[in-house]
């Protein structure tokens, strides 16, 4: 999971960021942001499904109590 602060949102050029307007970044900044995301921790689909099923069972059991 990507845990660092998002530099695209906090860079001086986009202070007062509004999601309704495009963000102005260079291609290098954008690709660096994508590489940081890709370097993060990912789980396989099978691992996600097993964790989700375990969470769902625990959640539903807690709701029935």
Secondary structure, 3 states (H helix, E strand, C coil): CCCCCCHHHHCHHHCCCCCCCCCCCCHHHHHHHHHHHHCCCCCCHHHHHHHHHHHHHHHHHHHHC
